[in-house]
Amino acid sequence: MSLINWIFDIYQHTRISDLARENERLRAVRVNDGAADLAPTVGQLCLAVKALKQVLVDKGIVTDAELMRLVERIDEADGKRDGQSPSA
């Protein structure tokens, strides 16, 4: 291998490594931006759920305890109790 080829090879490997690092950095930024975009939506959903729960309890349709039992039953529907909604 000639000196020119060897230098070019080193340059190419360095460039590939730099691009791989930049790719990872951009992926991390995109993931973090996506999470930030979700925060207002999650907050709005929490507010809506709390309002619906309060209406149901205030109107005597369900008690807090009944609602919690229902939430636990739905949580366990997918076989794991993880505080997440089962997949639709």
PDB file of N, CA, C and O in Angstrom:
ATOM      1  N   MET A   1       0.862  -1.176   0.000  1.00  0.00           N
ATOM      2  CA  MET A   1       0.000   0.000   0.000  1.00  0.00           C
ATOM      3  C   MET A   1       0.903   1.233   0.000  1.00  0.00           C
ATOM      4  O   MET A   1       1.828   1.346   0.805  1.00  0.00           O
ATOM      5  N   SER A   2       0.622   2.124  -0.895  1.00  0.00           N
ATOM      6  CA  SER A   2       1.439   3.335  -0.972  1.00  0.00           C
ATOM      7  C   SER A   2       1.087   4.283   0.164  1.00  0.00           C
ATOM      8  O   SER A   2       0.042   4.151   0.801  1.00  0.00           O
ATOM      9  N   LEU A   3       1.962   5.225   0.403  1.00  0.00           N
ATOM     10  CA  LEU A   3       1.757   6.209   1.461  1.00  0.00           C
ATOM     11  C   LEU A   3       0.484   7.018   1.225  1.00  0.00           C
ATOM     12  O   LEU A   3      -0.250   7.303   2.171  1.00  0.00           O
ATOM     13  N   ILE A   4       0.220   7.387  -0.010  1.00  0.00           N
ATOM     14  CA  ILE A   4      -0.990   8.161  -0.339  1.00  0.00           C
ATOM     15  C   ILE A   4      -2.237   7.339  -0.022  1.00  0.00           C
ATOM     16  O   ILE A   4      -3.182   7.854   0.576  1.00  0.00           O
ATOM     17  N   ASN A   5      -2.247   6.089  -0.410  1.00  0.00           N
ATOM     18  CA  ASN A   5      -3.391   5.221  -0.108  1.00  0.00           C
ATOM     19  C   ASN A   5      -3.573   5.054   1.400  1.00  0.00           C
ATOM     20  O   ASN A   5      -4.700   5.073   1.894  1.00  0.00           O
ATOM     21  N   TRP A   6      -2.486   4.893   2.120  1.00  0.00           N
ATOM     22  CA  TRP A   6      -2.536   4.731   3.563  1.00  0.00           C
ATOM     23  C   TRP A   6      -3.096   5.983   4.223  1.00  0.00           C
ATOM     24  O   TRP A   6      -3.936   5.878   5.118  1.00  0.00           O
ATOM     25  N   ILE A   7      -2.657   7.157   3.808  1.00  0.00           N
ATOM     26  CA  ILE A   7      -3.162   8.423   4.353  1.00  0.00           C
ATOM     27  C   ILE A   7      -4.644   8.584   4.028  1.00  0.00           C
ATOM     28  O   ILE A   7      -5.434   8.982   4.884  1.00  0.00           O
ATOM     29  N   PHE A   8      -5.017   8.273   2.790  1.00  0.00           N
ATOM     30  CA  PHE A   8      -6.420   8.379   2.400  1.00  0.00           C
ATOM     31  C   PHE A   8      -7.284   7.414   3.215  1.00  0.00           C
ATOM     32  O   PHE A   8      -8.397   7.756   3.617  1.00  0.00           O
ATOM     33  N   ASP A   9      -6.768   6.217   3.453  1.00  0.00           N
ATOM     34  CA  ASP A   9      -7.500   5.223   4.233  1.00  0.00           C
ATOM     35  C   ASP A   9      -7.726   5.727   5.662  1.00  0.00           C
ATOM     36  O   ASP A   9      -8.826   5.595   6.197  1.00  0.00           O
ATOM     37  N   ILE A  10      -6.710   6.292   6.267  1.00  0.00           N
ATOM     38  CA  ILE A  10      -6.845   6.855   7.612  1.00  0.00           C
ATOM     39  C   ILE A  10      -7.879   7.984   7.602  1.00  0.00           C
ATOM     40  O   ILE A  10      -8.726   8.066   8.491  1.00  0.00           O
ATOM     41  N   TYR A  11      -7.805   8.848   6.593  1.00  0.00           N
ATOM     42  CA  TYR A  11      -8.763   9.950   6.481  1.00  0.00           C
ATOM     43  C   TYR A  11     -10.188   9.409   6.376  1.00  0.00           C
ATOM     44  O   TYR A  11     -11.090   9.912   7.046  1.00  0.00           O
ATOM     45  N   GLN A  12     -10.397   8.403   5.554  1.00  0.00           N
ATOM     46  CA  GLN A  12     -11.728   7.822   5.368  1.00  0.00           C
ATOM     47  C   GLN A  12     -12.254   7.233   6.677  1.00  0.00           C
ATOM     48  O   GLN A  12     -13.414   7.445   7.029  1.00  0.00           O
ATOM     49  N   HIS A  13     -11.419   6.505   7.388  1.00  0.00           N
ATOM     50  CA  HIS A  13     -11.852   5.910   8.661  1.00  0.00           C
ATOM     51  C   HIS A  13     -12.180   6.986   9.692  1.00  0.00           C
ATOM     52  O   HIS A  13     -13.144   6.863  10.448  1.00  0.00           O
ATOM     53  N   THR A  14     -11.377   8.029   9.714  1.00  0.00           N
ATOM     54  CA  THR A  14     -11.646   9.140  10.625  1.00  0.00           C
ATOM     55  C   THR A  14     -12.968   9.806  10.278  1.00  0.00           C
ATOM     56  O   THR A  14     -13.765  10.118  11.163  1.00  0.00           O
ATOM     57  N   ARG A  15     -13.196  10.021   9.002  1.00  0.00           N
ATOM     58  CA  ARG A  15     -14.442  10.649   8.538  1.00  0.00           C
ATOM     59  C   ARG A  15     -15.653   9.778   8.887  1.00  0.00           C
ATOM     60  O   ARG A  15     -16.679  10.294   9.331  1.00  0.00           O
ATOM     61  N   ILE A  16     -15.541   8.472   8.692  1.00  0.00           N
ATOM     62  CA  ILE A  16     -16.632   7.542   9.021  1.00  0.00           C
ATOM     63  C   ILE A  16     -16.935   7.599  10.518  1.00  0.00           C
ATOM     64  O   ILE A  16     -18.101   7.626  10.913  1.00  0.00           O
ATOM     65  N   SER A  17     -15.904   7.616  11.345  1.00  0.00           N
ATOM     66  CA  SER A  17     -16.092   7.698  12.797  1.00  0.00           C
ATOM     67  C   SER A  17     -16.766   9.008  13.191  1.00  0.00           C
ATOM     68  O   SER A  17     -17.668   9.023  14.028  1.00  0.00           O
ATOM     69  N   ASP A  18     -16.324  10.109  12.581  1.00  0.00           N
ATOM     70  CA  ASP A  18     -16.932  11.415  12.864  1.00  0.00           C
ATOM     71  C   ASP A  18     -18.409  11.421  12.492  1.00  0.00           C
ATOM     72  O   ASP A  18     -19.241  11.924  13.248  1.00  0.00           O
ATOM     73  N   LEU A  19     -18.735  10.867  11.332  1.00  0.00           N
ATOM     74  CA  LEU A  19     -20.127  10.839  10.883  1.00  0.00           C
ATOM     75  C   LEU A  19     -20.982   9.937  11.778  1.00  0.00           C
ATOM     76  O   LEU A  19     -22.146  10.242  12.039  1.00  0.00           O
ATOM     77  N   ALA A  20     -20.409   8.839  12.240  1.00  0.00           N
ATOM     78  CA  ALA A  20     -21.154   7.948  13.142  1.00  0.00           C
ATOM     79  C   ALA A  20     -21.466   8.664  14.455  1.00  0.00           C
ATOM     80  O   ALA A  20     -22.576   8.551  14.976  1.00  0.00           O
ATOM     81  N   ARG A  21     -20.481   9.407  14.994  1.00  0.00           N
ATOM     82  CA  ARG A  21     -20.721  10.168  16.219  1.00  0.00           C
ATOM     83  C   ARG A  21     -21.783  11.246  16.004  1.00  0.00           C
ATOM     84  O   ARG A  21     -22.650  11.450  16.854  1.00  0.00           O
ATOM     85  N   GLU A  22     -21.710  11.934  14.866  1.00  0.00           N
ATOM     86  CA  GLU A  22     -22.693  12.976  14.565  1.00  0.00           C
ATOM     87  C   GLU A  22     -24.087  12.372  14.415  1.00  0.00           C
ATOM     88  O   GLU A  22     -25.073  12.960  14.859  1.00  0.00           O
ATOM     89  N   ASN A  23     -24.167  11.214  13.797  1.00  0.00           N
ATOM     90  CA  ASN A  23     -25.444  10.525  13.645  1.00  0.00           C
ATOM     91  C   ASN A  23     -26.050  10.202  15.010  1.00  0.00           C
ATOM     92  O   ASN A  23     -27.241  10.426  15.225  1.00  0.00           O
ATOM     93  N   GLU A  24     -25.247   9.680  15.929  1.00  0.00           N
ATOM     94  CA  GLU A  24     -25.729   9.371  17.276  1.00  0.00           C
ATOM     95  C   GLU A  24     -26.176  10.628  18.008  1.00  0.00           C
ATOM     96  O   GLU A  24     -27.193  10.619  18.703  1.00  0.00           O
ATOM     97  N   ARG A  25     -25.416  11.712  17.853  1.00  0.00           N
ATOM     98  CA  ARG A  25     -25.789  12.971  18.498  1.00  0.00           C
ATOM     99  C   ARG A  25     -27.132  13.468  17.984  1.00  0.00           C
ATOM    100  O   ARG A  25     -27.977  13.909  18.762  1.00  0.00           O
ATOM    101  N   LEU A  26     -27.327  13.394  16.662  1.00  0.00           N
ATOM    102  CA  LEU A  26     -28.587  13.857  16.077  1.00  0.00           C
ATOM    103  C   LEU A  26     -29.759  12.979  16.501  1.00  0.00           C
ATOM    104  O   LEU A  26     -30.863  13.476  16.722  1.00  0.00           O
ATOM    105  N   ARG A  27     -29.524  11.691  16.615  1.00  0.00           N
ATOM    106  CA  ARG A  27     -30.594  10.797  17.092  1.00  0.00           C
ATOM    107  C   ARG A  27     -30.997  11.155  18.510  1.00  0.00           C
ATOM    108  O   ARG A  27     -32.185  11.179  18.833  1.00  0.00           O
ATOM    109  N   ALA A  28     -30.023  11.431  19.353  1.00  0.00           N
ATOM    110  CA  ALA A  28     -30.308  11.793  20.742  1.00  0.00           C
ATOM    111  C   ALA A  28     -31.097  13.094  20.797  1.00  0.00           C
ATOM    112  O   ALA A  28     -32.030  13.214  21.591  1.00  0.00           O
ATOM    113  N   VAL A  29     -30.744  14.055  19.978  1.00  0.00           N
ATOM    114  CA  VAL A  29     -31.466  15.331  19.939  1.00  0.00           C
ATOM    115  C   VAL A  29     -32.894  15.108  19.485  1.00  0.00           C
ATOM    116  O   VAL A  29     -33.824  15.668  20.065  1.00  0.00           O
ATOM    117  N   ARG A  30     -33.081  14.295  18.454  1.00  0.00           N
ATOM    118  CA  ARG A  30     -34.417  14.014  17.943  1.00  0.00           C
ATOM    119  C   ARG A  30     -35.285  13.341  18.987  1.00  0.00           C
ATOM    120  O   ARG A  30     -36.456  13.688  19.139  1.00  0.00           O
ATOM    121  N   VAL A  31     -34.718  12.373  19.713  1.00  0.00           N
ATOM    122  CA  VAL A  31     -35.476  11.676  20.760  1.00  0.00           C
ATOM    123  C   VAL A  31     -35.861  12.657  21.858  1.00  0.00           C
ATOM    124  O   VAL A  31     -37.005  12.658  22.313  1.00  0.00           O
ATOM    125  N   ASN A  32     -34.920  13.489  22.286  1.00  0.00           N
ATOM    126  CA  ASN A  32     -35.222  14.458  23.337  1.00  0.00           C
ATOM    127  C   ASN A  32     -36.250  15.471  22.869  1.00  0.00           C
ATOM    128  O   ASN A  32     -37.131  15.848  23.642  1.00  0.00           O
ATOM    129  N   ASP A  33     -36.164  15.923  21.624  1.00  0.00           N
ATOM    130  CA  ASP A  33     -37.149  16.864  21.092  1.00  0.00           C
ATOM    131  C   ASP A  33     -38.535  16.219  21.057  1.00  0.00           C
ATOM    132  O   ASP A  33     -39.534  16.868  21.366  1.00  0.00           O
ATOM    133  N   GLY A  34     -38.589  14.947  20.682  1.00  0.00           N
ATOM    134  CA  GLY A  34     -39.862  14.243  20.636  1.00  0.00           C
ATOM    135  C   GLY A  34     -40.498  14.138  22.007  1.00  0.00           C
ATOM    136  O   GLY A  34     -41.711  14.293  22.150  1.00  0.00           O
ATOM    137  N   ALA A  35     -39.677  13.875  23.019  1.00  0.00           N
ATOM    138  CA  ALA A  35     -40.195  13.785  24.378  1.00  0.00           C
ATOM    139  C   ALA A  35     -40.708  15.142  24.847  1.00  0.00           C
ATOM    140  O   ALA A  35     -41.734  15.220  25.523  1.00  0.00           O
ATOM    141  N   ALA A  36     -40.005  16.197  24.495  1.00  0.00           N
ATOM    142  CA  ALA A  36     -40.442  17.539  24.885  1.00  0.00           C
ATOM    143  C   ALA A  36     -41.764  17.884  24.204  1.00  0.00           C
ATOM    144  O   ALA A  36     -42.617  18.543  24.797  1.00  0.00           O
ATOM    145  N   ASP A  37     -41.932  17.441  22.966  1.00  0.00           N
ATOM    146  CA  ASP A  37     -43.177  17.697  22.248  1.00  0.00           C
ATOM    147  C   ASP A  37     -44.355  16.974  22.892  1.00  0.00           C
ATOM    148  O   ASP A  37     -45.490  17.442  22.801  1.00  0.00           O
ATOM    149  N   LEU A  38     -44.101  15.850  23.534  1.00  0.00           N
ATOM    150  CA  LEU A  38     -45.168  15.068  24.150  1.00  0.00           C
ATOM    151  C   LEU A  38     -45.614  15.626  25.499  1.00  0.00           C
ATOM    152  O   LEU A  38     -46.744  15.379  25.920  1.00  0.00           O
ATOM    153  N   ALA A  39     -44.763  16.362  26.173  1.00  0.00           N
ATOM    154  CA  ALA A  39     -45.069  16.834  27.524  1.00  0.00           C
ATOM    155  C   ALA A  39     -46.381  17.606  27.608  1.00  0.00           C
ATOM    156  O   ALA A  39     -47.171  17.322  28.508  1.00  0.00           O
ATOM    157  N   PRO A  40     -46.667  18.572  26.719  1.00  0.00           N
ATOM    158  CA  PRO A  40     -47.950  19.276  26.811  1.00  0.00           C
ATOM    159  C   PRO A  40     -49.140  18.349  26.577  1.00  0.00           C
ATOM    160  O   PRO A  40     -50.179  18.497  27.222  1.00  0.00           O
ATOM    161  N   THR A  41     -48.994  17.399  25.662  1.00  0.00           N
ATOM    162  CA  THR A  41     -50.088  16.466  25.378  1.00  0.00           C
ATOM    163  C   THR A  41     -50.359  15.578  26.580  1.00  0.00           C
ATOM    164  O   THR A  41     -51.516  15.346  26.931  1.00  0.00           O
ATOM    165  N   VAL A  42     -49.312  15.082  27.211  1.00  0.00           N
ATOM    166  CA  VAL A  42     -49.473  14.243  28.402  1.00  0.00           C
ATOM    167  C   VAL A  42     -50.145  15.051  29.510  1.00  0.00           C
ATOM    168  O   VAL A  42     -51.031  14.545  30.199  1.00  0.00           O
ATOM    169  N   GLY A  43     -49.729  16.291  29.680  1.00  0.00           N
ATOM    170  CA  GLY A  43     -50.355  17.145  30.690  1.00  0.00           C
ATOM    171  C   GLY A  43     -51.828  17.368  30.422  1.00  0.00           C
ATOM    172  O   GLY A  43     -52.637  17.346  31.348  1.00  0.00           O
ATOM    173  N   GLN A  44     -52.185  17.583  29.166  1.00  0.00           N
ATOM    174  CA  GLN A  44     -53.593  17.779  28.801  1.00  0.00           C
ATOM    175  C   GLN A  44     -54.400  16.513  29.043  1.00  0.00           C
ATOM    176  O   GLN A  44     -55.529  16.575  29.530  1.00  0.00           O
ATOM    177  N   LEU A  45     -53.821  15.357  28.702  1.00  0.00           N
ATOM    178  CA  LEU A  45     -54.518  14.093  28.937  1.00  0.00           C
ATOM    179  C   LEU A  45     -54.727  13.839  30.426  1.00  0.00           C
ATOM    180  O   LEU A  45     -55.795  13.385  30.836  1.00  0.00           O
ATOM    181  N   CYS A  46     -53.721  14.128  31.226  1.00  0.00           N
ATOM    182  CA  CYS A  46     -53.859  13.966  32.683  1.00  0.00           C
ATOM    183  C   CYS A  46     -54.968  14.850  33.235  1.00  0.00           C
ATOM    184  O   CYS A  46     -55.762  14.417  34.070  1.00  0.00           O
ATOM    185  N   LEU A  47     -55.016  16.073  32.770  1.00  0.00           N
ATOM    186  CA  LEU A  47     -56.056  17.001  33.212  1.00  0.00           C
ATOM    187  C   LEU A  47     -57.444  16.486  32.823  1.00  0.00           C
ATOM    188  O   LEU A  47     -58.369  16.523  33.634  1.00  0.00           O
ATOM    189  N   ALA A  48     -57.591  16.010  31.594  1.00  0.00           N
ATOM    190  CA  ALA A  48     -58.886  15.495  31.129  1.00  0.00           C
ATOM    191  C   ALA A  48     -59.318  14.274  31.937  1.00  0.00           C
ATOM    192  O   ALA A  48     -60.488  14.151  32.299  1.00  0.00           O
ATOM    193  N   VAL A  49     -58.379  13.373  32.219  1.00  0.00           N
ATOM    194  CA  VAL A  49     -58.703  12.167  32.992  1.00  0.00           C
ATOM    195  C   VAL A  49     -59.115  12.547  34.413  1.00  0.00           C
ATOM    196  O   VAL A  49     -60.078  11.997  34.947  1.00  0.00           O
ATOM    197  N   LYS A  50     -58.396  13.478  35.022  1.00  0.00           N
ATOM    198  CA  LYS A  50     -58.752  13.916  36.378  1.00  0.00           C
ATOM    199  C   LYS A  50     -60.140  14.551  36.396  1.00  0.00           C
ATOM    200  O   LYS A  50     -60.916  14.323  37.324  1.00  0.00           O
ATOM    201  N   ALA A  51     -60.454  15.348  35.371  1.00  0.00           N
ATOM    202  CA  ALA A  51     -61.775  15.983  35.301  1.00  0.00           C
ATOM    203  C   ALA A  51     -62.873  14.932  35.140  1.00  0.00           C
ATOM    204  O   ALA A  51     -63.911  15.010  35.797  1.00  0.00           O
ATOM    205  N   LEU A  52     -62.646  13.957  34.273  1.00  0.00           N
ATOM    206  CA  LEU A  52     -63.642  12.892  34.077  1.00  0.00           C
ATOM    207  C   LEU A  52     -63.835  12.076  35.355  1.00  0.00           C
ATOM    208  O   LEU A  52     -64.962  11.736  35.713  1.00  0.00           O
ATOM    209  N   LYS A  53     -62.744  11.765  36.032  1.00  0.00           N
ATOM    210  CA  LYS A  53     -62.844  11.024  37.294  1.00  0.00           C
ATOM    211  C   LYS A  53     -63.663  11.822  38.303  1.00  0.00           C
ATOM    212  O   LYS A  53     -64.529  11.269  38.981  1.00  0.00           O
ATOM    213  N   GLN A  54     -63.389  13.116  38.402  1.00  0.00           N
ATOM    214  CA  GLN A  54     -64.096  13.947  39.368  1.00  0.00           C
ATOM    215  C   GLN A  54     -65.585  14.008  39.057  1.00  0.00           C
ATOM    216  O   GLN A  54     -66.406  13.956  39.972  1.00  0.00           O
ATOM    217  N   VAL A  55     -65.945  14.117  37.790  1.00  0.00           N
ATOM    218  CA  VAL A  55     -67.359  14.147  37.395  1.00  0.00           C
ATOM    219  C   VAL A  55     -68.032  12.834  37.769  1.00  0.00           C
ATOM    220  O   VAL A  55     -69.137  12.835  38.311  1.00  0.00           O
ATOM    221  N   LEU A  56     -67.372  11.711  37.482  1.00  0.00           N
ATOM    222  CA  LEU A  56     -67.959  10.406  37.798  1.00  0.00           C
ATOM    223  C   LEU A  56     -68.160  10.228  39.302  1.00  0.00           C
ATOM    224  O   LEU A  56     -69.190   9.713  39.736  1.00  0.00           O
ATOM    225  N   VAL A  57     -67.182  10.650  40.090  1.00  0.00           N
ATOM    226  CA  VAL A  57     -67.284  10.528  41.547  1.00  0.00           C
ATOM    227  C   VAL A  57     -68.335  11.497  42.083  1.00  0.00           C
ATOM    228  O   VAL A  57     -69.161  11.111  42.909  1.00  0.00           O
ATOM    229  N   ASP A  58     -68.317  12.745  41.627  1.00  0.00           N
ATOM    230  CA  ASP A  58     -69.265  13.756  42.108  1.00  0.00           C
ATOM    231  C   ASP A  58     -70.709  13.375  41.797  1.00  0.00           C
ATOM    232  O   ASP A  58     -71.603  13.657  42.594  1.00  0.00           O
ATOM    233  N   LYS A  59     -70.949  12.747  40.668  1.00  0.00           N
ATOM    234  CA  LYS A  59     -72.308  12.357  40.286  1.00  0.00           C
ATOM    235  C   LYS A  59     -72.719  11.021  40.900  1.00  0.00           C
ATOM    236  O   LYS A  59     -73.841  10.559  40.691  1.00  0.00           O
ATOM    237  N   GLY A  60     -71.818  10.402  41.654  1.00  0.00           N
ATOM    238  CA  GLY A  60     -72.150   9.142  42.325  1.00  0.00           C
ATOM    239  C   GLY A  60     -72.186   7.955  41.389  1.00  0.00           C
ATOM    240  O   GLY A  60     -72.748   6.915  41.732  1.00  0.00           O
ATOM    241  N   ILE A  61     -71.599   8.088  40.215  1.00  0.00           N
ATOM    242  CA  ILE A  61     -71.594   6.986  39.252  1.00  0.00           C
ATOM    243  C   ILE A  61     -70.610   5.901  39.684  1.00  0.00           C
ATOM    244  O   ILE A  61     -70.841   4.714  39.451  1.00  0.00           O
ATOM    245  N   VAL A  62     -69.527   6.312  40.308  1.00  0.00           N
ATOM    246  CA  VAL A  62     -68.497   5.383  40.750  1.00  0.00           C
ATOM    247  C   VAL A  62     -67.799   5.993  41.965  1.00  0.00           C
ATOM    248  O   VAL A  62     -67.737   7.213  42.114  1.00  0.00           O
ATOM    249  N   THR A  63     -67.280   5.123  42.825  1.00  0.00           N
ATOM    250  CA  THR A  63     -66.486   5.612  43.949  1.00  0.00           C
ATOM    251  C   THR A  63     -65.008   5.570  43.561  1.00  0.00           C
ATOM    252  O   THR A  63     -64.620   4.939  42.578  1.00  0.00           O
ATOM    253  N   ASP A  64     -64.194   6.262  44.366  1.00  0.00           N
ATOM    254  CA  ASP A  64     -62.750   6.214  44.126  1.00  0.00           C
ATOM    255  C   ASP A  64     -62.240   4.778  44.137  1.00  0.00           C
ATOM    256  O   ASP A  64     -61.445   4.384  43.284  1.00  0.00           O
ATOM    257  N   ALA A  65     -62.706   4.003  45.111  1.00  0.00           N
ATOM    258  CA  ALA A  65     -62.247   2.615  45.252  1.00  0.00           C
ATOM    259  C   ALA A  65     -62.650   1.778  44.041  1.00  0.00           C
ATOM    260  O   ALA A  65     -61.850   0.992  43.532  1.00  0.00           O
ATOM    261  N   GLU A  66     -63.897   1.946  43.578  1.00  0.00           N
ATOM    262  CA  GLU A  66     -64.341   1.204  42.394  1.00  0.00           C
ATOM    263  C   GLU A  66     -63.509   1.571  41.167  1.00  0.00           C
ATOM    264  O   GLU A  66     -63.133   0.708  40.373  1.00  0.00           O
ATOM    265  N   LEU A  67     -63.236   2.833  41.030  1.00  0.00           N
ATOM    266  CA  LEU A  67     -62.456   3.288  39.885  1.00  0.00           C
ATOM    267  C   LEU A  67     -61.036   2.720  39.939  1.00  0.00           C
ATOM    268  O   LEU A  67     -60.499   2.304  38.913  1.00  0.00           O
ATOM    269  N   MET A  68     -60.436   2.700  41.102  1.00  0.00           N
ATOM    270  CA  MET A  68     -59.086   2.150  41.241  1.00  0.00           C
ATOM    271  C   MET A  68     -59.064   0.658  40.922  1.00  0.00           C
ATOM    272  O   MET A  68     -58.131   0.171  40.282  1.00  0.00           O
ATOM    273  N   ARG A  69     -60.106  -0.079  41.372  1.00  0.00           N
ATOM    274  CA  ARG A  69     -60.175  -1.516  41.055  1.00  0.00           C
ATOM    275  C   ARG A  69     -60.283  -1.717  39.549  1.00  0.00           C
ATOM    276  O   ARG A  69     -59.662  -2.627  39.000  1.00  0.00           O
ATOM    277  N   LEU A  70     -61.066  -0.877  38.876  1.00  0.00           N
ATOM    278  CA  LEU A  70     -61.210  -0.975  37.429  1.00  0.00           C
ATOM    279  C   LEU A  70     -59.887  -0.668  36.726  1.00  0.00           C
ATOM    280  O   LEU A  70     -59.507  -1.363  35.784  1.00  0.00           O
ATOM    281  N   VAL A  71     -59.197   0.355  37.176  1.00  0.00           N
ATOM    282  CA  VAL A  71     -57.900   0.708  36.596  1.00  0.00           C
ATOM    283  C   VAL A  71     -56.928  -0.468  36.756  1.00  0.00           C
ATOM    284  O   VAL A  71     -56.214  -0.815  35.815  1.00  0.00           O
ATOM    285  N   GLU A  72     -56.900  -1.077  37.941  1.00  0.00           N
ATOM    286  CA  GLU A  72     -56.007  -2.213  38.179  1.00  0.00           C
ATOM    287  C   GLU A  72     -56.377  -3.393  37.293  1.00  0.00           C
ATOM    288  O   GLU A  72     -55.494  -4.068  36.765  1.00  0.00           O
ATOM    289  N   ARG A  73     -57.680  -3.652  37.121  1.00  0.00           N
ATOM    290  CA  ARG A  73     -58.121  -4.759  36.264  1.00  0.00           C
ATOM    291  C   ARG A  73     -57.705  -4.528  34.815  1.00  0.00           C
ATOM    292  O   ARG A  73     -57.248  -5.453  34.143  1.00  0.00           O
ATOM    293  N   ILE A  74     -57.862  -3.295  34.334  1.00  0.00           N
ATOM    294  CA  ILE A  74     -57.463  -2.975  32.958  1.00  0.00           C
ATOM    295  C   ILE A  74     -55.944  -3.074  32.819  1.00  0.00           C
ATOM    296  O   ILE A  74     -55.444  -3.565  31.807  1.00  0.00           O
ATOM    297  N   ASP A  75     -55.215  -2.615  33.825  1.00  0.00           N
ATOM    298  CA  ASP A  75     -53.753  -2.679  33.793  1.00  0.00           C
ATOM    299  C   ASP A  75     -53.285  -4.122  33.675  1.00  0.00           C
ATOM    300  O   ASP A  75     -52.333  -4.405  32.948  1.00  0.00           O
ATOM    301  N   GLU A  76     -53.937  -5.033  34.373  1.00  0.00           N
ATOM    302  CA  GLU A  76     -53.536  -6.434  34.378  1.00  0.00           C
ATOM    303  C   GLU A  76     -54.020  -7.200  33.143  1.00  0.00           C
ATOM    304  O   GLU A  76     -53.658  -8.365  32.975  1.00  0.00           O
ATOM    305  N   ALA A  77     -54.817  -6.588  32.288  1.00  0.00           N
ATOM    306  CA  ALA A  77     -55.404  -7.279  31.141  1.00  0.00           C
ATOM    307  C   ALA A  77     -54.363  -7.841  30.182  1.00  0.00           C
ATOM    308  O   ALA A  77     -54.620  -8.834  29.502  1.00  0.00           O
ATOM    309  N   ASP A  78     -53.194  -7.217  30.121  1.00  0.00           N
ATOM    310  CA  ASP A  78     -52.160  -7.708  29.216  1.00  0.00           C
ATOM    311  C   ASP A  78     -51.184  -8.665  29.910  1.00  0.00           C
ATOM    312  O   ASP A  78     -50.158  -9.035  29.339  1.00  0.00           O
ATOM    313  N   GLY A  79     -51.507  -9.057  31.133  1.00  0.00           N
ATOM    314  CA  GLY A  79     -50.689 -10.034  31.837  1.00  0.00           C
ATOM    315  C   GLY A  79     -49.578  -9.441  32.680  1.00  0.00           C
ATOM    316  O   GLY A  79     -48.856 -10.179  33.349  1.00  0.00           O
ATOM    317  N   LYS A  80     -49.426  -8.141  32.663  1.00  0.00           N
ATOM    318  CA  LYS A  80     -48.383  -7.536  33.501  1.00  0.00           C
ATOM    319  C   LYS A  80     -48.916  -6.273  34.147  1.00  0.00           C
ATOM    320  O   LYS A  80     -49.564  -5.450  33.500  1.00  0.00           O
ATOM    321  N   ARG A  81     -48.639  -6.135  35.410  1.00  0.00           N
ATOM    322  CA  ARG A  81     -49.090  -4.993  36.184  1.00  0.00           C
ATOM    323  C   ARG A  81     -47.977  -3.950  36.177  1.00  0.00           C
ATOM    324  O   ARG A  81     -47.059  -3.999  36.996  1.00  0.00           O
ATOM    325  N   ASP A  82     -48.073  -2.995  35.230  1.00  0.00           N
ATOM    326  CA  ASP A  82     -46.983  -2.054  35.047  1.00  0.00           C
ATOM    327  C   ASP A  82     -47.430  -0.592  35.025  1.00  0.00           C
ATOM    328  O   ASP A  82     -46.624   0.301  34.764  1.00  0.00           O
ATOM    329  N   GLY A  83     -48.710  -0.349  35.297  1.00  0.00           N
ATOM    330  CA  GLY A  83     -49.197   1.018  35.291  1.00  0.00           C
ATOM    331  C   GLY A  83     -49.360   1.609  33.906  1.00  0.00           C
ATOM    332  O   GLY A  83     -49.505   2.822  33.755  1.00  0.00           O
ATOM    333  N   GLN A  84     -49.337   0.754  32.890  1.00  0.00           N
ATOM    334  CA  GLN A  84     -49.475   1.202  31.506  1.00  0.00           C
ATOM    335  C   GLN A  84     -50.716   0.579  30.897  1.00  0.00           C
ATOM    336  O   GLN A  84     -51.127  -0.514  31.286  1.00  0.00           O
ATOM    337  N   SER A  85     -51.304   1.269  29.953  1.00  0.00           N
ATOM    338  CA  SER A  85     -52.468   0.735  29.259  1.00  0.00           C
ATOM    339  C   SER A  85     -52.045  -0.401  28.345  1.00  0.00           C
ATOM    340  O   SER A  85     -51.035  -0.297  27.649  1.00  0.00           O
ATOM    341  N   PRO A  86     -52.819  -1.498  28.342  1.00  0.00           N
ATOM    342  CA  PRO A  86     -52.501  -2.585  27.412  1.00  0.00           C
ATOM    343  C   PRO A  86     -52.602  -2.076  25.975  1.00  0.00           C
ATOM    344  O   PRO A  86     -53.341  -1.137  25.681  1.00  0.00           O
ATOM    345  N   SER A  87     -51.854  -2.709  25.103  1.00  0.00           N
ATOM    346  CA  SER A  87     -51.913  -2.328  23.685  1.00  0.00           C
ATOM    347  C   SER A  87     -53.309  -2.555  23.140  1.00  0.00           C
ATOM    348  O   SER A  87     -53.998  -3.510  23.500  1.00  0.00           O
ATOM    349  N   ALA A  88     -53.700  -1.655  22.268  1.00  0.00           N
ATOM    350  CA  ALA A  88     -55.045  -1.771  21.671  1.00  0.00           C
ATOM    351  C   ALA A  88     -55.066  -2.810  20.595  1.00  0.00           C
ATOM    352  O   ALA A  88     -56.108  -3.045  19.984  1.00  0.00           O
TER     353      ALA A  88
END
